Amino acid sequence: MNPWQVANNYTNPMQLENLVPAFTELLLELSSLEGYLRFQMETIFFPSMIDEWIGTNIQPMKGKLMELKQTTENQIKLNSRV
């Protein structure tokens, strides 16, 4: 699923349907990792530093995954063609 395929609605629905569960699982894993890291870091760092670290290292990945998942779901709804 590249930008050209998305822009031209030229994606394969069968492949897209397999991506949604993978993106969902990855988002859950990242959220779990974020919670674990926050808990572990609390004993060492100030809250503002933890927020900065999470915002720099975890949030961008979560944002990109959410964007990919939304794009995939939108392409499925558009009844994309092969």
N, CA and C atoms as an extended XYZ file, in Angstrom:
246
Properties=species:S:1:pos:R:3:atomname:S:1:resname:S:1:resid:I:1 pbc="F F F"
N         0.854       -1.169        0.000 N   MET     1
C         0.000        0.000        0.000 CA  MET     1
C         0.899        1.231        0.000 C   MET     1
N         1.115        1.762       -1.180 N   ASN     2
C         1.945        2.961       -1.269 CA  ASN     2
C         1.072        4.186       -1.530 C   ASN     2
N         1.627        5.387       -1.417 N   PRO     3
C         0.820        6.606       -1.584 CA  PRO     3
C         0.093        6.689       -2.926 C   PRO     3
N         0.726        6.224       -4.003 N   TRP     4
C         0.065        6.272       -5.311 CA  TRP     4
C        -1.167        5.377       -5.322 C   TRP     4
N        -1.030        4.165       -4.788 N   GLN     5
C        -2.158        3.241       -4.746 CA  GLN     5
C        -3.313        3.814       -3.933 C   GLN     5
N        -2.993        4.437       -2.829 N   VAL     6
C        -4.034        5.032       -1.984 CA  VAL     6
C        -4.702        6.196       -2.708 C   VAL     6
N        -3.905        7.073       -3.303 N   ALA     7
C        -4.448        8.245       -4.000 CA  ALA     7
C        -5.348        7.843       -5.164 C   ALA     7
N        -5.053        6.721       -5.797 N   ASN     8
C        -5.821        6.271       -6.957 CA  ASN     8
C        -6.783        5.133       -6.629 C   ASN     8
N        -6.953        4.856       -5.342 N   ASN     9
C        -7.832        3.768       -4.887 CA  ASN     9
C        -7.522        2.468       -5.620 C   ASN     9
N        -6.256        2.189       -5.768 N   TYR    10
C        -5.811        1.003       -6.487 CA  TYR    10
C        -5.092        0.069       -5.517 C   TYR    10
N        -5.853       -0.416       -4.548 N   THR    11
C        -5.301       -1.317       -3.537 CA  THR    11
C        -6.071       -2.629       -3.568 C   THR    11
N        -5.476       -3.657       -3.029 N   ASN    12
C        -6.076       -4.982       -3.020 CA  ASN    12
C        -6.804       -5.200       -1.688 C   ASN    12
N        -8.144       -5.271       -1.723 N   PRO    13
C        -8.907       -5.426       -0.474 CA  PRO    13
C        -8.513       -6.665        0.328 C   PRO    13
N        -8.168       -7.742       -0.357 N   MET    14
C        -7.791       -8.963        0.347 CA  MET    14
C        -6.525       -8.743        1.175 C   MET    14
N        -5.572       -8.022        0.629 N   GLN    15
C        -4.354       -7.720        1.373 CA  GLN    15
C        -4.632       -6.730        2.498 C   GLN    15
N        -5.488       -5.752        2.222 N   LEU    16
C        -5.801       -4.737        3.228 CA  LEU    16
C        -6.480       -5.342        4.448 C   LEU    16
N        -7.364       -6.302        4.226 N   GLU    17
C        -8.081       -6.916        5.340 CA  GLU    17
C        -7.135       -7.631        6.295 C   GLU    17
N        -6.000       -8.069        5.801 N   ASN    18
C        -5.007       -8.708        6.666 CA  ASN    18
C        -4.185       -7.693        7.455 C   ASN    18
N        -4.144       -6.458        6.989 N   LEU    19
C        -3.349       -5.435        7.668 CA  LEU    19
C        -4.033       -4.882        8.916 C   LEU    19
N        -5.346       -4.765        8.892 N   VAL    20
C        -6.066       -4.145       10.011 CA  VAL    20
C        -5.790       -4.860       11.337 C   VAL    20
N        -5.910       -6.195       11.401 N   PRO    21
C        -5.597       -6.858       12.680 CA  PRO    21
C        -4.134       -6.681       13.099 C   PRO    21
N        -3.233       -6.662       12.129 N   ALA    22
C        -1.814       -6.478       12.459 CA  ALA    22
C        -1.578       -5.092       13.044 C   ALA    22
N        -2.179       -4.067       12.436 N   PHE    23
C        -2.029       -2.708       12.965 CA  PHE    23
C        -2.648       -2.600       14.354 C   PHE    23
N        -3.799       -3.223       14.549 N   THR    24
C        -4.467       -3.199       15.853 CA  THR    24
C        -3.589       -3.849       16.917 C   THR    24
N        -3.005       -4.990       16.580 N   GLU    25
C        -2.136       -5.688       17.531 CA  GLU    25
C        -0.895       -4.859       17.852 C   GLU    25
N        -0.310       -4.247       16.845 N   LEU    26
C         0.873       -3.413       17.076 CA  LEU    26
C         0.545       -2.212       17.959 C   LEU    26
N        -0.623       -1.613       17.749 N   LEU    27
C        -1.030       -0.481       18.587 CA  LEU    27
C        -1.208       -0.916       20.041 C   LEU    27
N        -1.790       -2.078       20.244 N   LEU    28
C        -1.947       -2.594       21.610 CA  LEU    28
C        -0.589       -2.869       22.247 C   LEU    28
N         0.320       -3.432       21.477 N   GLU    29
C         1.665       -3.709       21.991 CA  GLU    29
C         2.391       -2.415       22.359 C   GLU    29
N         2.278       -1.403       21.513 N   LEU    30
C         2.929       -0.123       21.814 CA  LEU    30
C         2.329        0.531       23.051 C   LEU    30
N         1.018        0.438       23.204 N   SER    31
C         0.375        0.998       24.395 CA  SER    31
C         0.836        0.268       25.648 C   SER    31
N         0.950       -1.039       25.544 N   SER    32
C         1.440       -1.829       26.669 CA  SER    32
C         2.885       -1.464       26.999 C   SER    32
N         3.702       -1.329       25.978 N   LEU    33
C         5.096       -0.936       26.171 CA  LEU    33
C         5.186        0.445       26.813 C   LEU    33
N         4.342        1.358       26.364 N   GLU    34
C         4.342        2.705       26.937 CA  GLU    34
C         4.026        2.657       28.429 C   GLU    34
N         3.012        1.886       28.802 N   GLY    35
C         2.657        1.766       30.214 CA  GLY    35
C         3.782        1.161       31.038 C   GLY    35
N         4.405        0.131       30.494 N   TYR    36
C         5.517       -0.522       31.183 CA  TYR    36
C         6.687        0.440       31.358 C   TYR    36
N         7.041        1.149       30.295 N   LEU    37
C         8.165        2.085       30.370 CA  LEU    37
C         7.885        3.220       31.347 C   LEU    37
N         6.667        3.741       31.312 N   ARG    38
C         6.315        4.810       32.254 CA  ARG    38
C         6.510        4.335       33.697 C   ARG    38
N         6.010        3.149       33.980 N   PHE    39
C         6.116        2.600       35.332 CA  PHE    39
C         7.578        2.441       35.741 C   PHE    39
N         8.394        1.899       34.860 N   GLN    40
C         9.807        1.675       35.167 CA  GLN    40
C        10.577        2.988       35.291 C   GLN    40
N        10.230        3.962       34.476 N   MET    41
C        10.965        5.230       34.467 CA  MET    41
C        10.601        6.129       35.650 C   MET    41
N         9.418        5.913       36.244 N   GLU    42
C         8.964        6.771       37.344 CA  GLU    42
C         9.912        6.773       38.530 C   GLU    42
N        10.617        5.691       38.733 N   THR    43
C        11.524        5.618       39.883 CA  THR    43
C        12.831        6.369       39.644 C   THR    43
N        13.085        6.738       38.402 N   ILE    44
C        14.366        7.354       38.057 CA  ILE    44
C        14.225        8.796       37.572 C   ILE    44
N        13.188        9.067       36.790 N   PHE    45
C        13.072       10.354       36.105 CA  PHE    45
C        11.878       11.174       36.594 C   PHE    45
N        11.950       12.476       36.362 N   PHE    46
C        10.827       13.367       36.633 CA  PHE    46
C         9.734       13.134       35.583 C   PHE    46
N         8.468       13.389       35.947 N   PRO    47
C         7.370       13.169       35.004 CA  PRO    47
C         7.533       13.914       33.674 C   PRO    47
N         8.050       15.132       33.724 N   SER    48
C         8.205       15.888       32.476 CA  SER    48
C         9.199       15.217       31.529 C   SER    48
N        10.240       14.611       32.087 N   MET    49
C        11.222       13.916       31.249 CA  MET    49
C        10.609       12.657       30.639 C   MET    49
N         9.799       11.964       31.427 N   ILE    50
C         9.128       10.762       30.928 CA  ILE    50
C         8.190       11.136       29.786 C   ILE    50
N         7.404       12.203       29.980 N   ASP    51
C         6.495       12.663       28.925 CA  ASP    51
C         7.258       13.025       27.655 C   ASP    51
N         8.389       13.694       27.827 N   GLU    52
C         9.199       14.068       26.662 CA  GLU    52
C         9.715       12.825       25.941 C   GLU    52
N        10.216       11.861       26.700 N   TRP    53
C        10.778       10.656       26.095 CA  TRP    53
C         9.701        9.860       25.359 C   TRP    53
N         8.556        9.698       26.025 N   ILE    54
C         7.441        8.974       25.397 CA  ILE    54
C         6.972        9.727       24.155 C   ILE    54
N         6.867       11.044       24.261 N   GLY    55
C         6.427       11.854       23.134 CA  GLY    55
C         7.395       11.838       21.963 C   GLY    55
N         8.662       11.633       22.254 N   THR    56
C         9.680       11.605       21.207 CA  THR    56
C         9.831       10.221       20.588 C   THR    56
N         9.712        9.183       21.387 N   ASN    57
C        10.038        7.839       20.913 CA  ASN    57
C         8.849        6.909       20.681 C   ASN    57
N         7.775        7.074       21.421 N   ILE    58
C         6.642        6.157       21.303 CA  ILE    58
C         5.486        6.778       20.519 C   ILE    58
N         5.121        8.009       20.859 N   GLN    59
C         3.968        8.645       20.224 CA  GLN    59
C         4.071        8.752       18.700 C   GLN    59
N         5.233        9.080       18.134 N   PRO    60
C         5.301        9.130       16.663 CA  PRO    60
C         4.992        7.778       16.005 C   PRO    60
N         5.459        6.706       16.609 N   MET    61
C         5.163        5.374       16.060 CA  MET    61
C         3.675        5.067       16.165 C   MET    61
N         3.083        5.393       17.310 N   LYS    62
C         1.650        5.160       17.479 CA  LYS    62
C         0.848        5.993       16.489 C   LYS    62
N         1.269        7.233       16.297 N   GLY    63
C         0.576        8.103       15.354 CA  GLY    63
C         0.629        7.567       13.936 C   GLY    63
N         1.797        7.107       13.516 N   LYS    64
C         1.950        6.561       12.164 CA  LYS    64
C         1.133        5.288       12.001 C   LYS    64
N         1.139        4.427       13.014 N   LEU    65
C         0.339        3.204       12.945 CA  LEU    65
C        -1.153        3.513       12.882 C   LEU    65
N        -1.612        4.487       13.669 N   MET    66
C        -3.027        4.871       13.627 CA  MET    66
C        -3.391        5.417       12.250 C   MET    66
N        -2.481        6.202       11.678 N   GLU    67
C        -2.704        6.752       10.341 CA  GLU    67
C        -2.782        5.627        9.302 C   GLU    67
N        -1.871        4.672        9.376 N   LEU    68
C        -1.886        3.544        8.444 CA  LEU    68
C        -3.155        2.707        8.604 C   LEU    68
N        -3.557        2.482        9.843 N   LYS    69
C        -4.775        1.709       10.090 CA  LYS    69
C        -5.993        2.433        9.532 C   LYS    69
N        -6.070        3.740        9.757 N   GLN    70
C        -7.202        4.516        9.250 CA  GLN    70
C        -7.222        4.527        7.729 C   GLN    70
N        -6.065        4.701        7.115 N   THR    71
C        -5.976        4.678        5.654 CA  THR    71
C        -6.425        3.325        5.120 C   THR    71
N        -5.987        2.261        5.768 N   THR    72
C        -6.368        0.913        5.352 CA  THR    72
C        -7.874        0.723        5.467 C   THR    72
N        -8.452        1.131        6.582 N   GLU    73
C        -9.901        1.001        6.769 CA  GLU    73
C       -10.664        1.836        5.748 C   GLU    73
N       -10.174        3.029        5.445 N   ASN    74
C       -10.819        3.873        4.436 CA  ASN    74
C       -10.769        3.227        3.059 C   ASN    74
N        -9.637        2.628        2.715 N   GLN    75
C        -9.511        1.961        1.423 CA  GLN    75
C       -10.461        0.771        1.331 C   GLN    75
N       -10.623        0.040        2.418 N   ILE    76
C       -11.559       -1.089        2.423 CA  ILE    76
C       -12.979       -0.580        2.218 C   ILE    76
N       -13.343        0.514        2.893 N   LYS    77
C       -14.688        1.084        2.763 CA  LYS    77
C       -14.964        1.575        1.347 C   LYS    77
N       -13.931        2.050        0.672 N   LEU    78
C       -14.102        2.544       -0.696 CA  LEU    78
C       -14.286        1.411       -1.700 C   LEU    78
N       -14.246        0.170       -1.183 N   ASN    79
C       -14.374       -1.001       -2.049 CA  ASN    79
C       -13.334       -0.947       -3.153 C   ASN    79
N       -12.096       -0.863       -2.739 N   SER    80
C       -10.965       -0.732       -3.653 CA  SER    80
C       -10.943       -1.855       -4.676 C   SER    80
N       -10.353       -1.525       -5.796 N   ARG    81
C       -10.250       -2.508       -6.873 CA  ARG    81
C        -8.830       -3.037       -6.958 C   ARG    81
N        -8.692       -4.170       -7.580 N   VAL    82
C        -7.370       -4.786       -7.757 CA  VAL    82
C        -6.760       -4.286       -9.042 C   VAL    82
